[in-house]
């Protein structure tokens, strides 16, 4: 969209935004945005003062801006935020997904924007490496250096917000930059939705051509395949086609392969053909390093003691860590007040409270007990009844009854049993504990690992 048209479109959108927010909010956040011209038809480029504004606007005001553009008659327009740093070259745009993705600007290696674009900040250069992700990072680099030869497939798993998406998208950026062929990045959910649409519209041939005639498939959140037989069947054939033709496959998941519910055995074995690596929560030193990098990237002024405070109190995932930094930075920018310990505790009170709560869940109990007795998590819900599986299952049921507020039917459902089975297990383990000091110690140890109180003797 050329500059004249862009300014006209933005001016009309601002009329609607001015009615939707207070004058102070408009002046502080909307008034700083300027429309700029570019050579991408169907795209509105908006310049902002710095990276902090870019992140804040995308997180808090993007839906409102979209709505305003729709009210101005531009519902399907794509939006790109660009940092205007007055330098010799503009910062790369963060293209926000639209109904019609902007066409590629150059020939050569390309990426399909299936379900979303690559975040321009998700690169290897700003991925902070620490003990918890060193191996996954090294495996990702090895794949970039030798696609389909080093580790194929590469399966990366770990909890939510630990950097899996950052790492897999960094691979996408690096592979495109090195001209390694046609790269396709998508999420498993979008792959599923597109498959369903292709079936409904009788376009399966086109769908399969798209996903099987590529060189590298990067697919996020593969655990979305759980309990979806039809999609598993389609992905099985897509996987085979790519692997047999020596094309690289990289997957991320929030759980290990063996713990994806009702995943076909043939997919389990294929996902484990190459390299399986885990990403864990980063340590304090790495969390501080992440915050320092984010501070520099966004151009915000916060002292190191403030970063240490955030890192010490926000431990569960990186997404929360960066969100807390933005919240504190916004407070400092808007109020100009000193960031005392009391102020930080108040600003992050909800997050700190969540971090300090040890939420004991049914799945968490199943996982810890399975690890303790060295059985598969899937054995907790299997129909097998040998004692080496049945007894740990009873222990898990006992702990679920003791440590959660879940009802007997809810606990039974989590184990694929009825409430009577749970009640029997609870009574059985309770009775054995009265005479078996070793079992009492085991239950105590498991409760301590789960963060609960000691079991009654």
C-alpha positions in Angstrom: 0.0 0.0 0.0 1.5 3.4 -1.0 2.0 6.1 1.7 -0.9 8.3 0.7 -3.4 5.4 0.8 -1.9 4.1 4.1 -2.3 7.5 5.8 -5.9 7.8 4.6 -6.8 4.3 5.9 -5.1 5.0 9.2 -6.8 8.4 9.6 -10.2 6.7 9.2 -9.2 4.0 11.7 -8.1 6.7 14.2 -11.5 8.3 14.1 -13.0 5.1 15.4 -10.2 4.5 17.9 -10.7 8.0 19.4 -14.2 7.0 20.3 -13.2 3.7 21.8 -10.5 4.9 24.3 -9.9 7.9 26.6 -8.1 10.9 25.3 -5.1 10.0 27.5 -4.8 6.5 26.2 -5.2 7.7 22.6 -2.5 10.3 23.1 -0.1 7.9 24.8 -0.5 4.7 22.7 -2.4 5.5 19.5 -1.1 9.0 18.8 2.5 7.8 18.4 1.6 5.5 15.6 2.3 6.7 12.0 1.3 5.0 8.8 4.0 4.4 6.2 4.0 3.3 2.6 5.4 -0.1 1.4 5.2 -2.2 -1.7 3.0 -5.0 -0.2 -0.6 -4.7 -1.5 -3.2 -5.4 1.2 -0.9 -4.5 4.0 -0.9 -1.5 6.3 2.5 -0.7 7.7 2.5 1.2 11.0 5.6 2.7 12.5 6.1 2.9 16.3 8.9 4.6 18.4 10.6 1.5 19.8 10.3 -2.2 20.5 8.5 -1.7 23.8 5.7 0.1 22.0 5.6 -2.6 19.4 5.2 -5.4 22.0 2.7 -3.5 24.1 0.5 -2.5 21.1 0.5 -6.1 19.7 -0.4 -7.5 23.1 -3.0 -5.0 24.3 -4.4 -3.0 21.4 -4.2 -5.1 18.3 -7.8 -6.4 18.5 -9.0 -2.9 18.9 -7.0 -1.6 15.9 -8.3 -4.5 13.8 -11.9 -3.6 14.8 -11.3 0.0 14.0 -9.9 -0.9 10.5 -12.9 -3.1 10.0 -15.3 -0.3 10.9 -13.4 1.9 8.4 -14.1 -0.7 5.7 -10.7 -2.5 5.7 -11.6 -5.8 7.6 -9.2 -8.1 5.7 -6.1 -5.9 5.7 -2.9 -7.2 7.1 -1.0 -5.1 9.7 2.7 -4.8 10.0 4.3 -3.0 12.9 7.8 -1.5 12.2 10.1 0.2 14.7 11.0 3.6 13.5 14.5 4.0 14.9 15.6 6.7 12.4 18.4 4.4 11.4 19.7 3.7 7.9 17.4 0.6 7.7 14.1 0.0 9.2 13.6 -2.8 11.8 12.0 -5.9 10.4 8.2 -5.9 10.4 6.2 -8.2 12.7 3.5 -9.4 10.3 0.3 -10.0 12.1 -1.7 -12.9 10.6 -4.5 -11.8 8.3 -7.1 -13.6 6.3 -5.0 -13.1 3.2 -1.3 -13.2 3.8 0.9 -10.7 2.0 2.6 -12.1 -1.1 6.3 -12.9 -1.0 8.5 -10.0 -2.0 11.3 -12.1 -3.5 12.0 -15.4 -5.2 14.1 -18.2 -4.0 13.6 -20.1 -0.7 10.2 -19.5 0.7 8.1 -20.2 3.7 4.4 -21.0 3.7 2.6 -18.8 6.3 0.3 -21.7 7.3 -1.6 -20.6 10.4 0.8 -17.8 11.2 4.1 -16.2 10.3 7.5 -16.6 11.8 8.1 -14.0 14.6 11.1 -11.9 13.4 12.4 -11.9 16.9 12.5 -15.7 17.2 16.0 -16.2 16.0 19.1 -18.1 17.2 20.8 -14.7 17.9 18.4 -13.8 20.7 17.8 -17.3 22.0 19.4 -17.5 25.5 21.1 -20.8 26.1 21.3 -22.3 29.6 21.7 -25.7 31.2 18.0 -26.5 30.7 18.0 -26.1 26.9 21.6 -26.6 25.8 21.0 -30.0 24.3 17.8 -29.0 22.4 19.6 -25.9 21.1 22.6 -28.0 19.9 20.3 -30.4 18.2 18.4 -27.6 16.4 21.7 -26.2 15.1 22.8 -29.6 13.9 19.6 -29.9 11.9 20.1 -26.5 10.4 23.6 -27.4 9.3 22.5 -30.8 7.8 18.8 -31.1 7.2 17.5 -34.7 7.0 20.9 -36.0 7.8 21.6 -35.1 11.4 18.4 -35.9 13.3 15.3 -36.7 11.4 12.8 -36.3 12.9 13.7 -33.9 15.7 11.2 -34.0 18.5 11.4 -31.3 21.1 9.2 -31.5 24.2 8.7 -29.4 27.3 6.2 -27.5 29.4 4.3 -24.4 28.2 6.3 -21.2 27.8 9.8 -22.7 27.9 10.9 -21.5 24.4 10.0 -24.4 22.1 8.2 -22.1 19.6 11.1 -19.7 19.7 13.6 -22.5 18.9 11.6 -24.1 16.1 11.0 -20.7 14.5 14.7 -19.8 14.8 15.3 -22.9 12.8 12.9 -21.7 10.2 14.6 -18.3 9.9 18.1 -19.9 9.7 17.0 -22.5 7.1 15.5 -19.9 4.9 18.5 -17.6 5.2 20.8 -20.4 4.2 18.6 -21.3 1.2 18.0 -24.9 2.4 14.9 -25.3 0.3 11.1 -24.8 0.8 10.3 -24.5 4.5 6.8 -24.9 5.9 6.0 -23.8 9.4 2.6 -24.5 10.9 0.9 -25.6 14.1 -0.7 -28.9 14.4 -4.1 -27.3 15.1 -3.8 -25.3 11.8 -2.7 -28.4 10.0 -5.8 -30.1 11.4 -8.2 -27.3 10.5 -6.8 -27.0 7.0 -7.2 -30.8 6.5 -10.8 -30.6 7.6 -11.5 -27.8 5.2 -9.8 -29.6 2.4 -12.0 -32.7 3.0 -15.2 -30.5 3.1 -14.2 -28.7 -0.1 -12.9 -31.8 -1.9 -9.4 -30.4 -2.2 -7.4 -33.2 -0.6 -5.1 -33.5 -3.6 -4.1 -29.8 -3.3 -3.7 -30.1 0.5 -1.4 -33.2 0.1 0.6 -31.6 -2.7 1.2 -28.6 -0.5 2.5 -30.5 2.6 4.3 -33.3 0.8 6.2 -31.3 -1.8 8.4 -29.3 0.6 11.9 -29.7 1.9 11.4 -29.0 5.6 8.3 -29.3 7.8 8.3 -27.4 11.2 5.2 -28.3 13.1 4.4 -26.8 16.5 2.3 -28.5 19.2 2.1 -32.0 17.7 0.4 -33.2 20.9 -2.8 -31.7 19.3 -3.0 -35.1 17.5 -4.1 -36.7 20.7 -7.3 -38.7 20.3 -7.8 -37.6 16.7 -7.7 -40.8 14.6 -8.5 -39.2 11.3 -5.8 -36.5 11.5 -3.3 -39.1 12.8 -3.9 -41.2 9.7 -3.3 -38.2 7.4 -0.2 -37.1 9.3 1.1 -40.6 9.2 1.1 -40.6 5.4 2.5 -37.0 5.3 5.3 -38.0 7.6 6.1 -41.1 5.6 6.2 -39.2 2.3 8.6 -36.6 3.6 10.8 -39.0 5.5 11.1 -41.4 2.6 12.1 -38.6 0.3 14.8 -37.4 2.9 13.0 -34.3 3.9 13.5 -32.9 7.4 10.7 -32.9 10.0 10.8 -31.0 13.3 8.1 -31.2 15.9 7.4 -29.7 19.3 5.1 -31.0 22.0 4.2 -30.0 25.6 4.7 -33.7 26.6 6.9 -36.7 25.7 5.9 -38.9 22.8 4.8 -41.7 25.0 2.4 -39.4 26.9 0.4 -38.2 23.9 -3.0 -39.8 24.6 -4.1 -42.5 22.2 -1.3 -41.7 19.7 -1.0 -44.6 17.2 1.9 -46.9 17.9 3.2 -46.5 14.4 3.4 -42.7 15.0 5.0 -43.1 18.4 7.8 -45.3 16.8 8.3 -42.8 13.9 8.5 -39.8 16.2 11.3 -41.5 18.1 13.2 -42.5 15.0 15.5 -39.5 15.2 16.3 -37.3 18.2 14.0 -36.7 21.2 15.1 -33.9 23.4 13.5 -32.0 26.4 13.5 -28.4 27.3 13.1 -27.7 31.0 12.5 -24.5 33.0 15.6 -22.3 32.9 17.6 -21.6 36.1 17.9 -18.2 37.8 21.1 -17.2 35.9 19.5 -17.9 32.6 16.3 -16.1 33.5 18.3 -13.0 34.4 20.1 -13.3 31.0 16.7 -13.5 29.2 15.5 -10.4 31.0 18.7 -8.5 30.2 18.4 -9.4 26.5 14.7 -8.4 26.4 15.6 -5.1 28.1 18.2 -4.3 25.4 15.9 -5.5 22.6 13.0 -3.3 23.7 15.2 -0.3 24.6 13.7 0.0 28.1 15.5 1.3 31.2 15.4 -1.0 34.2 18.2 -1.6 36.7 19.7 -5.1 37.3 18.2 -5.4 40.8 14.7 -5.1 39.3 15.6 -7.8 36.8 16.8 -10.1 39.6 13.6 -9.5 41.6 11.5 -10.6 38.6 13.7 -13.6 37.9 13.6 -14.8 41.5 9.9 -14.6 41.7 8.8 -15.7 38.2 10.1 -19.2 37.7 7.4 -21.3 35.9 7.9 -20.2 32.3 9.6 -17.7 30.1 6.4 -16.2 28.7 5.3 -15.1 32.2 8.8 -13.9 32.8 8.8 -11.6 29.8 5.2 -10.5 30.5 6.2 -9.5 34.0 9.1 -7.4 32.6 6.7 -5.6 30.3 4.3 -4.9 33.1 7.1 -3.4 35.3 8.5 -1.4 32.4 5.1 0.0 31.6 4.6 1.1 35.2 8.0 2.8 35.3 7.5 4.5 32.0 4.0 5.8 32.8 4.4 6.8 36.5 8.0 7.8 36.6 8.0 6.5 40.2 10.9 4.6 41.7 10.7 0.8 41.6 10.8 -0.1 45.2 10.5 -3.7 46.5 7.0 -2.8 47.7 6.1 -1.5 44.3 7.4 -4.6 42.5 5.6 -6.9 45.0 2.3 -5.0 44.3 2.7 -5.0 40.5 3.5 -8.7 40.4 1.3 -9.8 43.3 -1.0 -12.0 41.2 1.9 -13.7 39.4 3.9 -14.2 42.6 0.8 -15.7 44.3 0.4 -18.1 41.4 4.1 -19.0 41.5 4.0 -19.7 45.2 1.0 -22.0 44.9 1.8 -25.6 44.2 -1.2 -26.8 42.3 -1.5 -30.6 42.7 -3.4 -32.0 39.7 -4.5 -35.5 38.9 -2.2 -35.7 35.9 0.7 -34.4 38.1 0.1 -37.1 40.6 0.0 -39.8 37.9 3.2 -38.5 36.4 5.1 -38.4 39.7 3.9 -41.8 40.8 4.7 -43.3 37.4 8.2 -41.9 37.5 8.7 -43.2 41.1 7.7 -46.8 40.2 9.4 -46.6 36.8 6.3 -47.4 34.7 4.8 -45.5 31.7 2.3 -42.8 32.4 0.0 -44.6 30.0 0.0 -47.6 32.4 -2.1 -45.4 34.8 -5.0 -45.7 32.4 -4.3 -49.0 30.8 -6.4 -52.2 31.3 -3.3 -54.1 32.5 -3.5 -55.6 36.0 -0.1 -57.1 36.9 0.9 -56.0 40.4 3.9 -53.9 39.2 1.3 -51.7 37.5 -1.9 -52.2 39.6 -0.2 -51.2 42.9 1.3 -47.9 41.7 -2.1 -47.1 40.1 -3.7 -47.6 43.6 -1.1 -45.4 45.2 -1.8 -42.7 42.6 -5.6 -43.0 43.3 -5.0 -42.7 47.0 -2.9 -39.5 46.6 -5.5 -38.1 44.2 -8.2 -38.6 46.9 -5.9 -37.2 49.7 -4.4 -34.2 47.9 -7.1 -32.9 45.6 -10.7 -31.7 45.8 -11.7 -33.8 42.9 -14.7 -36.1 43.3 -14.5 -39.9 43.2 -16.1 -40.0 39.7 -13.6 -37.4 38.4 -10.7 -39.3 39.8 -12.0 -42.5 38.4 -12.4 -40.9 35.0 -8.8 -39.8 35.0 -7.8 -43.4 35.4 -10.4 -44.9 33.1 -12.1 -46.5 36.1 -15.3 -46.0 38.1 -15.7 -44.3 41.5 -15.9 -47.7 43.3 -12.5 -48.7 42.1 -11.0 -45.4 43.5 -12.8 -45.9 46.8 -11.4 -49.4 47.1 -7.9 -48.3 46.2 -8.0 -45.5 48.8 -9.2 -47.9 51.5 -6.7 -50.6 50.5 -3.6 -48.3 50.6 -4.8 -46.6 53.8 -5.1 -50.0 55.5 -1.7 -51.2 54.3 -0.1 -48.0 55.6 -1.1 -48.8 59.2 1.2 -51.9 59.2 3.7 -51.1 56.5 6.2 -48.4 57.6 8.0 -48.6 54.2 4.8 -47.8 52.4 4.1 -44.9 54.8 7.6 -43.5 54.0 6.9 -43.9 50.3 3.6 -42.0 50.5 5.3 -39.3 52.5 8.1 -39.0 50.0 5.6 -38.7 47.1 3.6 -36.1 48.9 6.7 -34.0 49.6 7.6 -34.3 45.9 4.1 -33.1 45.0 4.3 -30.2 47.5 1.6 -31.5 49.9 1.3 -32.2 53.6 2.4 -35.4 55.3 0.1 -38.4 55.0 -1.8 -39.5 58.0 -0.3 -42.5 59.7 
